[in-house]
Amino acid sequence: MRGAARRNRDLCWIGGSEFNSAVERWYFEKGSYPAKDLSDIGANASYFPNGLPTNPLTGAEYTLDANNRAQ
């Protein structure tokens, strides 16, 4: 993988990992996963003080897949 492609892949992985960490923290603190539309976790500044993150490569907002992971 060449430099720019690797950098973009790494940025997406880092952003998704940070998002997944917040989702897992929500689960452990609340006892359930956030709403699929992220309305609950997205409105809570304790988890995302700057608002919901976006994929740094595509600019699209992260969403939860069927396994409650970033997609």
ZAMAR-52188 format. One record per atom (N, C-alpha, C): atom name; residue number from 1; residue in one letter; x, y, z. Coordinates in Angstrom, 3 decimals, always signed. Layout:
N
+------+-----+------+----------+----------+----------+
| site | pos | code |        X |        Y |        Z |
+------+-----+------+----------+----------+----------+
|   CA | NUM |    a |        X |        Y |        Z |
...
+------+-----+------+----------+----------+----------+
END
This chain:
71
+------+-----+------+----------+----------+----------+
| site | pos | code |        X |        Y |        Z |
+------+-----+------+----------+----------+----------+
|    N |   1 |    m |   +0.858 |   -1.169 |   +0.000 |
|   CA |   1 |    m |   +0.000 |   +0.000 |   +0.000 |
|    C |   1 |    m |   +0.902 |   +1.230 |   +0.000 |
|    N |   2 |    r |   +0.562 |   +2.164 |   -0.826 |
|   CA |   2 |    r |   +1.370 |   +3.365 |   -0.967 |
|    C |   2 |    r |   +1.050 |   +4.377 |   +0.125 |
|    N |   3 |    g |   +1.865 |   +5.400 |   +0.240 |
|   CA |   3 |    g |   +1.791 |   +6.378 |   +1.320 |
|    C |   3 |    g |   +0.431 |   +7.004 |   +1.567 |
|    N |   4 |    a |   -0.161 |   +7.633 |   +0.544 |
|   CA |   4 |    a |   -1.434 |   +8.327 |   +0.733 |
|    C |   4 |    a |   -2.549 |   +7.344 |   +1.072 |
|    N |   5 |    a |   -2.579 |   +6.224 |   +0.415 |
|   CA |   5 |    a |   -3.615 |   +5.221 |   +0.691 |
|    C |   5 |    a |   -3.480 |   +4.683 |   +2.108 |
|    N |   6 |    r |   -2.256 |   +4.442 |   +2.527 |
|   CA |   6 |    r |   -2.025 |   +3.951 |   +3.891 |
|    C |   6 |    r |   -2.435 |   +5.004 |   +4.912 |
|    N |   7 |    r |   -2.084 |   +6.250 |   +4.671 |
|   CA |   7 |    r |   -2.454 |   +7.329 |   +5.587 |
|    C |   7 |    r |   -3.972 |   +7.434 |   +5.706 |
|    N |   8 |    n |   -4.678 |   +7.378 |   +4.585 |
|   CA |   8 |    n |   -6.138 |   +7.459 |   +4.604 |
|    C |   8 |    n |   -6.749 |   +6.278 |   +5.348 |
|    N |   9 |    r |   -6.228 |   +5.102 |   +5.123 |
|   CA |   9 |    r |   -6.723 |   +3.917 |   +5.828 |
|    C |   9 |    r |   -6.503 |   +4.067 |   +7.319 |
|    N |  10 |    d |   -5.333 |   +4.550 |   +7.699 |
|   CA |  10 |    d |   -5.018 |   +4.729 |   +9.113 |
|    C |  10 |    d |   -5.905 |   +5.781 |   +9.763 |
|    N |  11 |    l |   -6.186 |   +6.876 |   +9.061 |
|   CA |  11 |    l |   -7.074 |   +7.910 |   +9.591 |
|    C |  11 |    l |   -8.474 |   +7.354 |   +9.831 |
|    N |  12 |    c |   -8.974 |   +6.553 |   +8.891 |
|   CA |  12 |    c |  -10.299 |   +5.948 |   +9.055 |
|    C |  12 |    c |  -10.294 |   +4.990 |  +10.232 |
|    N |  13 |    w |   -9.239 |   +4.216 |  +10.374 |
|   CA |  13 |    w |   -9.144 |   +3.251 |  +11.466 |
|    C |  13 |    w |   -9.107 |   +3.975 |  +12.813 |
|    N |  14 |    i |   -8.322 |   +5.037 |  +12.905 |
|   CA |  14 |    i |   -8.216 |   +5.792 |  +14.157 |
|    C |  14 |    i |   -9.560 |   +6.420 |  +14.509 |
|    N |  15 |    g |  -10.194 |   +7.073 |  +13.553 |
|   CA |  15 |    g |  -11.494 |   +7.690 |  +13.809 |
|    C |  15 |    g |  -12.537 |   +6.667 |  +14.228 |
|    N |  16 |    g |  -12.566 |   +5.531 |  +13.541 |
|   CA |  16 |    g |  -13.507 |   +4.473 |  +13.892 |
|    C |  16 |    g |  -13.214 |   +3.886 |  +15.252 |
|    N |  17 |    s |  -11.955 |   +3.769 |  +15.596 |
|   CA |  17 |    s |  -11.582 |   +3.232 |  +16.905 |
|    C |  17 |    s |  -12.019 |   +4.159 |  +18.027 |
|    N |  18 |    e |  -11.846 |   +5.450 |  +17.842 |
|   CA |  18 |    e |  -12.283 |   +6.419 |  +18.851 |
|    C |  18 |    e |  -13.801 |   +6.378 |  +19.000 |
|    N |  19 |    f |  -14.498 |   +6.273 |  +17.890 |
|   CA |  19 |    f |  -15.953 |   +6.174 |  +17.914 |
|    C |  19 |    f |  -16.386 |   +4.904 |  +18.644 |
|    N |  20 |    n |  -15.769 |   +3.779 |  +18.299 |
|   CA |  20 |    n |  -16.102 |   +2.504 |  +18.945 |
|    C |  20 |    n |  -15.823 |   +2.544 |  +20.444 |
|    N |  21 |    s |  -14.760 |   +3.206 |  +20.844 |
|   CA |  21 |    s |  -14.450 |   +3.323 |  +22.273 |
|    C |  21 |    s |  -15.557 |   +4.068 |  +23.014 |
|    N |  22 |    a |  -16.065 |   +5.135 |  +22.417 |
|   CA |  22 |    a |  -17.149 |   +5.892 |  +23.046 |
|    C |  22 |    a |  -18.420 |   +5.041 |  +23.123 |
|    N |  23 |    v |  -18.700 |   +4.274 |  +22.087 |
|   CA |  23 |    v |  -19.877 |   +3.400 |  +22.081 |
|    C |  23 |    v |  -19.749 |   +2.343 |  +23.173 |
|    N |  24 |    e |  -18.576 |   +1.757 |  +23.314 |
|   CA |  24 |    e |  -18.363 |   +0.749 |  +24.358 |
|    C |  24 |    e |  -18.481 |   +1.364 |  +25.757 |
|    N |  25 |    r |  -17.952 |   +2.567 |  +25.911 |
|   CA |  25 |    r |  -18.060 |   +3.245 |  +27.203 |
|    C |  25 |    r |  -19.531 |   +3.492 |  +27.523 |
|    N |  26 |    w |  -20.317 |   +3.928 |  +26.537 |
|   CA |  26 |    w |  -21.754 |   +4.129 |  +26.720 |
|    C |  26 |    w |  -22.396 |   +2.824 |  +27.194 |
|    N |  27 |    y |  -22.054 |   +1.726 |  +26.535 |
|   CA |  27 |    y |  -22.632 |   +0.430 |  +26.888 |
|    C |  27 |    y |  -22.332 |   +0.065 |  +28.343 |
|    N |  28 |    f |  -21.091 |   +0.226 |  +28.763 |
|   CA |  28 |    f |  -20.714 |   -0.130 |  +30.125 |
|    C |  28 |    f |  -21.334 |   +0.806 |  +31.163 |
|    N |  29 |    e |  -21.512 |   +2.061 |  +30.816 |
|   CA |  29 |    e |  -22.097 |   +3.014 |  +31.758 |
|    C |  29 |    e |  -23.624 |   +2.975 |  +31.783 |
|    N |  30 |    k |  -24.247 |   +2.682 |  +30.644 |
|   CA |  30 |    k |  -25.709 |   +2.739 |  +30.540 |
|    C |  30 |    k |  -26.372 |   +1.362 |  +30.545 |
|    N |  31 |    g |  -25.618 |   +0.312 |  +30.217 |
|   CA |  31 |    g |  -26.185 |   -1.033 |  +30.192 |
|    C |  31 |    g |  -26.830 |   -1.430 |  +28.880 |
|    N |  32 |    s |  -26.774 |   -0.565 |  +27.885 |
|   CA |  32 |    s |  -27.284 |   -0.883 |  +26.553 |
|    C |  32 |    s |  -26.511 |   -0.042 |  +25.541 |
|    N |  33 |    y |  -26.580 |   -0.454 |  +24.293 |
|   CA |  33 |    y |  -25.896 |   +0.305 |  +23.253 |
|    C |  33 |    y |  -26.687 |   +1.557 |  +22.904 |
|    N |  34 |    p |  -26.036 |   +2.553 |  +22.325 |
|   CA |  34 |    p |  -26.751 |   +3.762 |  +21.906 |
|    C |  34 |    p |  -27.797 |   +3.429 |  +20.843 |
|    N |  35 |    a |  -28.726 |   +4.351 |  +20.668 |
|   CA |  35 |    a |  -29.733 |   +4.207 |  +19.613 |
|    C |  35 |    a |  -29.033 |   +4.115 |  +18.257 |
|    N |  36 |    k |  -29.610 |   +3.352 |  +17.350 |
|   CA |  36 |    k |  -29.002 |   +3.189 |  +16.019 |
|    C |  36 |    k |  -28.848 |   +4.517 |  +15.294 |
|    N |  37 |    d |  -29.741 |   +5.478 |  +15.571 |
|   CA |  37 |    d |  -29.608 |   +6.782 |  +14.918 |
|    C |  37 |    d |  -28.656 |   +7.718 |  +15.665 |
|    N |  38 |    l |  -28.071 |   +7.218 |  +16.781 |
|   CA |  38 |    l |  -27.069 |   +7.930 |  +17.577 |
|    C |  38 |    l |  -27.598 |   +9.207 |  +18.213 |
|    N |  39 |    s |  -28.921 |   +9.335 |  +18.296 |
|   CA |  39 |    s |  -29.510 |  +10.552 |  +18.860 |
|    C |  39 |    s |  -29.169 |  +10.728 |  +20.335 |
|    N |  40 |    d |  -28.997 |   +9.642 |  +21.054 |
|   CA |  40 |    d |  -28.701 |   +9.748 |  +22.474 |
|    C |  40 |    d |  -27.228 |  +10.044 |  +22.742 |
|    N |  41 |    i |  -26.356 |   +9.239 |  +22.209 |
|   CA |  41 |    i |  -24.924 |   +9.453 |  +22.446 |
|    C |  41 |    i |  -24.431 |  +10.725 |  +21.748 |
|    N |  42 |    g |  -25.012 |  +11.041 |  +20.604 |
|   CA |  42 |    g |  -24.602 |  +12.237 |  +19.869 |
|    C |  42 |    g |  -24.970 |  +13.525 |  +20.574 |
|    N |  43 |    a |  -26.013 |  +13.476 |  +21.397 |
|   CA |  43 |    a |  -26.454 |  +14.665 |  +22.120 |
|    C |  43 |    a |  -25.753 |  +14.822 |  +23.460 |
|    N |  44 |    n |  -24.911 |  +13.869 |  +23.810 |
|   CA |  44 |    n |  -24.250 |  +13.885 |  +25.115 |
|    C |  44 |    n |  -22.801 |  +14.346 |  +24.943 |
|    N |  45 |    a |  -22.512 |  +15.541 |  +25.395 |
|   CA |  45 |    a |  -21.175 |  +16.124 |  +25.228 |
|    C |  45 |    a |  -20.097 |  +15.379 |  +26.001 |
|    N |  46 |    s |  -20.473 |  +14.529 |  +26.930 |
|   CA |  46 |    s |  -19.477 |  +13.726 |  +27.653 |
|    C |  46 |    s |  -18.816 |  +12.701 |  +26.731 |
|    N |  47 |    y |  -19.522 |  +12.325 |  +25.687 |
|   CA |  47 |    y |  -18.990 |  +11.322 |  +24.767 |
|    C |  47 |    y |  -18.388 |  +11.967 |  +23.523 |
|    N |  48 |    f |  -19.062 |  +12.952 |  +22.981 |
|   CA |  48 |    f |  -18.570 |  +13.641 |  +21.790 |
|    C |  48 |    f |  -18.716 |  +15.138 |  +21.982 |
|    N |  49 |    p |  -17.770 |  +15.767 |  +22.704 |
|   CA |  49 |    p |  -17.886 |  +17.198 |  +23.011 |
|    C |  49 |    p |  -17.931 |  +18.096 |  +21.773 |
|    N |  50 |    n |  -17.393 |  +17.621 |  +20.679 |
|   CA |  50 |    n |  -17.388 |  +18.414 |  +19.440 |
|    C |  50 |    n |  -18.422 |  +17.914 |  +18.449 |
|    N |  51 |    g |  -19.398 |  +17.149 |  +18.919 |
|   CA |  51 |    g |  -20.392 |  +16.569 |  +18.024 |
|    C |  51 |    g |  -19.915 |  +15.225 |  +17.504 |
|    N |  52 |    l |  -20.813 |  +14.531 |  +16.841 |
|   CA |  52 |    l |  -20.457 |  +13.222 |  +16.301 |
|    C |  52 |    l |  -19.327 |  +13.359 |  +15.279 |
|    N |  53 |    p |  -18.364 |  +12.460 |  +15.335 |
|   CA |  53 |    p |  -17.254 |  +12.539 |  +14.383 |
|    C |  53 |    p |  -17.682 |  +12.077 |  +12.995 |
|    N |  54 |    t |  -16.910 |  +12.459 |  +12.028 |
|   CA |  54 |    t |  -17.129 |  +12.002 |  +10.663 |
|    C |  54 |    t |  -15.912 |  +11.217 |  +10.196 |
|    N |  55 |    n |  -16.136 |  +10.397 |   +9.208 |
|   CA |  55 |    n |  -15.054 |   +9.634 |   +8.604 |
|    C |  55 |    n |  -14.111 |  +10.641 |   +7.945 |
|    N |  56 |    p |  -12.835 |  +10.659 |   +8.327 |
|   CA |  56 |    p |  -11.923 |  +11.674 |   +7.786 |
|    C |  56 |    p |  -11.662 |  +11.518 |   +6.290 |
|    N |  57 |    l |  -11.925 |  +10.361 |   +5.753 |
|   CA |  57 |    l |  -11.688 |  +10.136 |   +4.330 |
|    C |  57 |    l |  -12.887 |  +10.558 |   +3.491 |
|    N |  58 |    t |  -14.084 |  +10.183 |   +3.924 |
|   CA |  58 |    t |  -15.284 |  +10.432 |   +3.122 |
|    C |  58 |    t |  -16.085 |  +11.636 |   +3.586 |
|    N |  59 |    g |  -15.903 |  +12.036 |   +4.850 |
|   CA |  59 |    g |  -16.692 |  +13.121 |   +5.410 |
|    C |  59 |    g |  -18.065 |  +12.675 |   +5.891 |
|    N |  60 |    a |  -18.402 |  +11.406 |   +5.684 |
|   CA |  60 |    a |  -19.700 |  +10.878 |   +6.121 |
|    C |  60 |    a |  -19.682 |  +10.643 |   +7.621 |
|    N |  61 |    e |  -20.850 |  +10.794 |   +8.244 |
|   CA |  61 |    e |  -20.943 |  +10.513 |   +9.672 |
|    C |  61 |    e |  -20.828 |   +9.008 |   +9.885 |
|    N |  62 |    y |  -20.176 |   +8.640 |  +10.988 |
|   CA |  62 |    y |  -20.146 |   +7.238 |  +11.351 |
|    C |  62 |    y |  -21.545 |   +6.803 |  +11.762 |
|    N |  63 |    t |  -21.869 |   +5.550 |  +11.496 |
|   CA |  63 |    t |  -23.104 |   +4.941 |  +11.946 |
|    C |  63 |    t |  -22.764 |   +3.629 |  +12.618 |
|    N |  64 |    l |  -23.743 |   +3.038 |  +13.277 |
|   CA |  64 |    l |  -23.542 |   +1.730 |  +13.916 |
|    C |  64 |    l |  -24.004 |   +0.624 |  +12.972 |
|    N |  65 |    d |  -23.182 |   -0.410 |  +12.859 |
|   CA |  65 |    d |  -23.606 |   -1.568 |  +12.084 |
|    C |  65 |    d |  -24.387 |   -2.526 |  +12.981 |
|    N |  66 |    a |  -24.719 |   -3.701 |  +12.495 |
|   CA |  66 |    a |  -25.507 |   -4.672 |  +13.257 |
|    C |  66 |    a |  -24.798 |   -5.131 |  +14.530 |
|    N |  67 |    n |  -23.477 |   -5.008 |  +14.573 |
|   CA |  67 |    n |  -22.694 |   -5.400 |  +15.742 |
|    C |  67 |    n |  -22.307 |   -4.220 |  +16.624 |
|    N |  68 |    n |  -22.953 |   -3.086 |  +16.397 |
|   CA |  68 |    n |  -22.701 |   -1.850 |  +17.158 |
|    C |  68 |    n |  -21.267 |   -1.368 |  +17.031 |
|    N |  69 |    r |  -20.724 |   -1.456 |  +15.841 |
|   CA |  69 |    r |  -19.377 |   -0.972 |  +15.527 |
|    C |  69 |    r |  -19.485 |   +0.113 |  +14.470 |
|    N |  70 |    a |  -18.473 |   +0.947 |  +14.402 |
|   CA |  70 |    a |  -18.456 |   +2.038 |  +13.418 |
|    C |  70 |    a |  -18.450 |   +1.483 |  +12.003 |
|    N |  71 |    q |  -19.230 |   +2.158 |  +11.166 |
|   CA |  71 |    q |  -19.175 |   +1.839 |   +9.735 |
|    C |  71 |    q |  -19.251 |   +3.134 |   +8.955 |
+------+-----+------+----------+----------+----------+
END
